[in-house]
Amino acid sequence: MTETPILEVRDLVKHYPVKAASPFDRRRLVVRAVDGVSLTIGKGRTLGLVGESGCGKSTLGKTIVRLEKATSGSVVYEGEDFLKAGGGHLRALRRDLQIIFQDPYASLNPRMSVEQILEEPFDIHGTLSGEPRRKRVRELLEAVGLPASHATRYPHEFSGGQRQRIGIARAIALNPKLIVCDEPVSALDVSIQSQVLNLLKRLQREMGLSYLFIAHGLAAVKHISDDIGVMYLGKLVEKAPKSRLFAAPAHPYTQALISAIPIPDPTRRSQRIVLEGDVPSPIRPPSGCRFHTRCPKASSLGTLCSRVEPRTLTLAPGHEVACHLYDPAVAPAAAEPAHV
């Protein structure tokens, strides 16, 4: 019997209204940041989410934890719709869903000491006080590899990597079950990134955490993820177990991303797939498949890609792709997923 996922996102949409450039333009324009994304995260597993800047990854993460209000769709957490919860029940659920922000410099209040920062979740949720709270703060610091004596210091006294460790300590303070990691290593030096990734993996083992890990770099996602989703212009175009995605990427966009990963071997050469043109505007996304304006394989299907939005197909257990190339109804001679 298949285990019930800890989180199931169904057709999640987040649109931002924008003002028209002219006062005479009566059109209702919206930025389609997230446009019908569905995904699942298993208990104790990590779903990595990758894509170019502006594809909607961070907006998706913030909408899931209700830092942004969803336009439509549902976020089912352990069997109930998190987006419909309210009052004290919502407060209780928020303990279980936490977030680690991208910028360790902006996410910590410079006027608060580390101790005050880590005590704030307990103040908000009315848990722990006195010596048990101080003991918990010391435990949190030690859990993320910082001395307990640092509790009296302020954020400006720490490096970027140390600040992100404080942000991680704050995220695990209430013993959550799922954490959205919103590009937690992108602002850090490469030498520090691996330390933070290893810390997240250790905490996952010790606490049984589930992660939605958002990142630009496929290397970081490959290191920490069990499954990987690829987003393009507000849509999830492919999702697969990590090993299968790298061995047999199906979507042309995924193939291009993987081809751009440097190979640390001067004797080997990879065939780089260069995407032409810029990412279209999320205010006026292309019709049909949103990737067709940059897809090197779209011409093989005539005008189909520009007219019809592809449906999501299952290529193998856990491997889904939204591409006409693999739809037997429109492309009977669909090619096998290419190895890059």
C-alpha positions as CSV (number, residue, x, y, z in Angstrom):
1,M,0.0,0.0,0.0
2,T,1.3,3.4,-1.0
3,E,2.1,5.7,2.0
4,T,0.1,8.9,2.2
5,P,2.3,11.9,1.4
6,I,2.9,14.5,4.0
7,L,2.1,17.2,1.5
8,E,0.0,17.2,-1.7
9,V,-0.3,20.4,-3.7
10,R,-3.2,20.4,-6.2
11,D,-3.5,22.8,-9.1
12,L,-2.0,25.7,-7.0
13,V,-2.3,29.1,-8.6
14,K,-0.8,32.4,-7.6
15,H,-1.5,35.5,-9.8
16,Y,-0.5,39.0,-9.0
17,P,-2.6,41.8,-10.4
18,V,-0.7,44.6,-12.2
19,K,-1.7,48.0,-13.4
20,A,-1.9,48.7,-17.1
21,A,0.7,51.0,-18.6
22,S,-2.0,53.3,-19.9
23,P,-5.1,54.6,-18.0
24,F,-7.1,53.9,-21.1
25,D,-6.1,50.2,-21.1
26,R,-9.0,48.4,-19.4
27,R,-7.5,45.0,-19.6
28,R,-7.1,43.1,-16.3
29,L,-3.4,42.1,-16.3
30,V,-1.9,39.6,-14.0
31,V,1.5,38.1,-13.4
32,R,1.0,34.3,-13.6
33,A,3.7,33.5,-11.1
34,V,2.4,30.0,-10.3
35,D,-0.2,28.6,-12.8
36,G,-1.6,25.2,-11.8
37,V,1.2,23.3,-10.1
38,S,0.6,19.9,-8.6
39,L,3.2,17.9,-6.6
40,T,3.6,15.6,-3.6
41,I,6.2,15.2,-1.0
42,G,6.6,12.0,1.0
43,K,7.3,11.7,4.7
44,G,11.0,12.1,5.4
45,R,11.8,12.8,1.8
46,T,13.1,15.8,-0.1
47,L,11.6,17.2,-3.3
48,G,14.1,19.5,-5.1
49,L,12.7,22.3,-7.3
50,V,14.8,23.9,-10.0
51,G,14.3,26.4,-12.8
52,E,15.5,29.7,-14.1
53,S,15.0,33.0,-12.2
54,G,11.4,34.1,-12.4
55,C,9.9,30.7,-13.0
56,G,7.9,30.9,-9.8
57,K,9.8,28.5,-7.5
58,S,10.0,30.8,-4.5
59,T,6.5,32.1,-5.0
60,L,5.3,28.4,-4.9
61,G,7.2,27.8,-1.7
62,K,5.8,30.9,0.0
63,T,2.3,30.2,-1.1
64,I,2.5,26.7,0.3
65,V,3.3,28.0,3.8
66,R,0.8,30.9,3.4
67,L,3.2,33.7,3.3
68,E,1.5,34.5,0.0
69,K,-2.3,34.1,-0.4
70,A,-3.1,31.5,-3.1
71,T,-5.4,32.5,-5.9
72,S,-6.8,29.0,-6.2
73,G,-5.9,25.4,-5.6
74,S,-5.2,23.4,-2.4
75,V,-2.3,22.5,-0.2
76,V,-3.3,19.2,1.6
77,Y,-1.1,18.6,4.6
78,E,-1.5,15.3,6.3
79,G,-5.0,14.9,4.8
80,E,-6.4,18.4,5.4
81,D,-6.4,21.6,3.3
82,F,-3.9,23.9,4.9
83,L,-5.2,26.9,2.9
84,K,-8.6,26.6,4.5
85,A,-7.5,26.3,8.1
86,G,-8.1,29.3,10.4
87,G,-7.8,30.6,13.9
88,G,-6.2,28.5,16.5
89,H,-6.1,25.4,14.2
90,L,-4.0,27.4,11.7
91,R,-1.6,28.5,14.4
92,A,-1.2,24.8,15.4
93,L,-0.6,23.8,11.8
94,R,2.0,26.5,11.3
95,R,4.2,24.8,13.9
96,D,4.5,21.9,11.5
97,L,5.3,23.9,8.3
98,Q,8.3,26.2,8.5
99,I,10.5,28.0,6.0
100,I,14.2,28.9,5.7
101,F,14.8,32.1,3.7
102,Q,17.3,32.7,1.0
103,D,19.0,35.8,2.3
104,P,20.6,35.2,5.8
105,Y,21.4,38.9,6.1
106,A,17.8,40.1,5.5
107,S,15.9,37.3,7.3
108,L,17.3,38.1,10.8
109,N,16.3,41.1,12.8
110,P,19.5,43.1,13.4
111,R,18.0,44.6,16.6
112,M,17.5,41.2,18.2
113,S,20.1,39.0,19.8
114,V,20.4,35.4,18.7
115,E,18.6,34.3,21.9
116,Q,15.7,36.7,21.2
117,I,15.5,35.5,17.6
118,L,15.3,31.8,18.7
119,E,12.9,32.6,21.5
120,E,10.4,34.4,19.2
121,P,8.7,31.2,17.9
122,F,8.0,30.2,21.5
123,D,6.5,33.7,22.2
124,I,4.3,33.5,19.2
125,H,3.0,30.0,20.0
126,G,3.0,30.4,23.7
127,T,5.2,27.4,24.4
128,L,8.1,27.1,26.9
129,S,9.3,29.8,29.3
130,G,12.0,30.4,31.8
131,E,14.9,27.9,32.1
132,P,13.3,25.3,29.8
133,R,13.2,27.9,27.0
134,R,16.8,29.0,27.6
135,K,17.9,25.3,27.6
136,R,16.1,24.8,24.3
137,V,17.9,27.8,22.7
138,R,21.2,26.3,23.7
139,E,20.2,23.0,22.2
140,L,19.1,24.6,19.0
141,L,22.5,26.4,18.6
142,E,24.4,23.2,19.3
143,A,22.2,21.3,16.8
144,V,23.2,23.6,14.0
145,G,26.9,23.6,15.0
146,L,27.2,26.9,16.9
147,P,28.4,27.3,20.5
148,A,25.7,28.0,23.1
149,S,27.7,31.1,24.1
150,H,26.8,32.8,20.8
151,A,23.2,33.3,22.1
152,T,24.1,36.8,23.4
153,R,25.5,38.0,20.1
154,Y,23.7,39.9,17.3
155,P,23.4,39.0,13.6
156,H,26.0,41.5,12.4
157,E,28.7,39.6,14.4
158,F,28.3,36.5,12.3
159,S,29.3,35.4,8.8
160,G,26.8,34.5,6.1
161,G,27.1,30.8,6.8
162,Q,26.6,31.3,10.5
163,R,23.6,33.5,10.0
164,Q,22.0,30.8,7.8
165,R,22.6,28.3,10.6
166,I,20.7,30.6,12.9
167,G,17.9,30.7,10.4
168,I,17.9,26.9,10.3
169,A,17.8,26.8,14.1
170,R,14.8,29.1,14.1
171,A,13.0,26.9,11.6
172,I,13.4,23.7,13.6
173,A,12.6,25.4,17.0
174,L,9.1,24.1,17.1
175,N,9.9,20.6,15.9
176,P,8.2,21.0,12.5
177,K,7.5,18.1,10.1
178,L,8.1,19.9,6.8
179,I,10.4,22.8,5.9
180,V,10.4,24.9,2.7
181,C,14.0,25.7,2.0
182,D,13.9,28.7,-0.3
183,E,17.3,28.7,-1.9
184,P,19.1,28.4,1.4
185,V,22.6,28.2,0.0
186,S,22.5,30.5,-3.0
187,A,23.8,33.5,-1.1
188,L,26.7,31.5,0.4
189,D,30.2,30.8,-0.7
190,V,30.7,27.5,-2.4
191,S,32.9,26.2,0.4
192,I,30.1,26.9,2.9
193,Q,27.2,25.6,0.8
194,S,28.3,21.9,1.3
195,Q,28.4,22.4,5.0
196,V,24.9,23.8,5.1
197,L,23.6,21.0,2.9
198,N,25.2,18.4,5.1
199,L,23.6,20.1,8.1
200,L,20.2,19.9,6.5
201,K,20.6,16.2,5.7
202,R,21.7,15.4,9.2
203,L,18.8,17.3,10.7
204,Q,16.5,15.4,8.3
205,R,17.8,12.1,9.6
206,E,17.6,13.0,13.2
207,M,14.2,14.7,13.1
208,G,12.4,12.9,10.3
209,L,11.9,16.1,8.4
210,S,10.5,16.5,4.9
211,Y,11.9,19.2,2.7
212,L,10.8,21.2,-0.4
213,F,14.3,22.3,-1.4
214,I,14.3,25.2,-3.9
215,A,17.5,26.1,-5.8
216,H,19.0,27.3,-9.0
217,G,21.9,24.9,-9.1
218,L,21.2,21.3,-10.1
219,A,24.4,20.2,-8.2
220,A,22.9,21.3,-4.8
221,V,19.6,19.7,-5.7
222,K,21.2,16.5,-6.7
223,H,23.1,16.3,-3.4
224,I,20.1,16.6,-1.1
225,S,17.0,15.6,-3.0
226,D,15.2,12.3,-3.4
227,D,12.9,13.6,-6.2
228,I,13.3,16.6,-8.5
229,G,10.7,18.9,-10.1
230,V,11.5,21.3,-12.9
231,M,9.6,24.5,-13.3
232,Y,9.3,26.8,-16.3
233,L,7.3,30.0,-16.4
234,G,4.9,29.0,-13.6
235,K,4.4,25.4,-14.7
236,L,5.9,22.1,-13.5
237,V,7.2,20.6,-16.7
238,E,8.9,17.4,-15.3
239,K,9.1,15.5,-12.1
240,A,11.1,12.3,-11.4
241,P,13.2,10.4,-8.9
242,K,16.7,12.0,-8.8
243,S,18.5,9.0,-10.4
244,R,16.1,8.8,-13.3
245,L,15.9,12.5,-14.0
246,F,19.7,12.7,-14.4
247,A,20.0,9.4,-16.3
248,A,17.0,10.0,-18.7
249,P,15.8,13.6,-18.7
250,A,12.7,13.8,-20.9
251,H,11.6,17.4,-21.3
252,P,13.8,19.5,-23.6
253,Y,14.1,22.1,-20.9
254,T,15.4,19.6,-18.4
255,Q,17.8,18.3,-20.9
256,A,19.2,21.8,-21.5
257,L,19.6,22.4,-17.7
258,I,21.5,19.2,-17.2
259,S,23.7,19.8,-20.3
260,A,24.9,23.1,-18.6
261,I,26.3,21.3,-15.5
262,P,30.1,21.5,-15.7
263,I,32.0,18.2,-15.8
264,P,35.1,18.1,-13.6
265,D,37.1,16.1,-16.1
266,P,39.1,18.0,-18.8
267,T,39.2,14.9,-21.0
268,R,35.4,14.7,-21.3
269,R,33.2,17.0,-23.3
270,S,29.5,17.3,-23.0
271,Q,27.2,18.5,-25.7
272,R,25.8,21.8,-24.4
273,I,22.2,22.6,-25.4
274,V,22.0,26.4,-25.7
275,L,18.5,27.9,-25.4
276,E,18.0,30.9,-27.6
277,G,16.0,33.9,-26.6
278,D,14.8,35.2,-23.2
279,V,12.2,33.8,-20.9
280,P,8.8,35.2,-22.0
281,S,6.8,37.5,-19.7
282,P,4.7,35.8,-17.1
283,I,2.1,38.5,-17.8
284,R,1.6,37.3,-21.4
285,P,2.9,33.7,-21.5
286,P,3.0,32.0,-24.8
287,S,0.0,30.0,-25.9
288,G,0.2,26.2,-26.0
289,C,3.4,24.9,-24.4
290,R,5.1,27.8,-22.7
291,F,8.5,26.5,-23.6
292,H,7.8,26.3,-27.4
293,T,9.4,29.7,-28.1
294,R,12.8,28.4,-27.0
295,C,12.4,24.7,-27.5
296,P,14.9,23.2,-30.1
297,K,12.4,20.3,-30.8
298,A,9.2,22.3,-31.2
299,S,9.5,22.6,-35.0
300,S,9.3,18.7,-35.3
301,L,5.7,18.9,-34.3
302,G,4.6,21.7,-36.6
303,T,2.3,24.2,-34.9
304,L,1.0,21.8,-32.3
305,C,3.3,23.1,-29.5
306,S,2.2,26.7,-30.1
307,R,-1.5,25.8,-30.1
308,V,-2.1,23.1,-27.6
309,E,-1.0,22.9,-24.0
310,P,0.6,19.5,-23.3
311,R,-0.9,17.2,-20.8
312,T,1.1,15.6,-18.0
313,L,2.1,12.0,-18.9
314,T,3.6,9.2,-16.8
315,L,6.7,7.7,-18.5
316,A,7.7,5.5,-15.5
317,P,6.8,5.1,-11.9
318,G,7.2,8.6,-10.4
319,H,8.4,10.1,-13.7
320,E,6.0,12.6,-15.1
321,V,6.5,15.1,-18.0
322,A,4.4,17.7,-19.8
323,C,5.5,17.5,-23.4
324,H,3.9,16.6,-26.7
325,L,6.9,14.6,-27.8
326,Y,5.9,11.8,-25.4
327,D,2.1,11.8,-26.1
328,P,1.2,8.9,-28.3
329,A,-2.1,10.6,-29.2
330,V,-0.2,13.4,-31.1
331,A,3.3,12.0,-31.6
332,P,3.1,8.2,-32.2
333,A,6.8,8.1,-33.1
334,A,7.9,9.8,-29.8
335,A,11.5,9.5,-29.1
336,E,12.9,7.9,-26.0
337,P,14.2,10.3,-23.3
338,A,17.6,11.5,-24.3
339,H,20.7,10.9,-22.3
340,V,22.8,14.0,-21.8
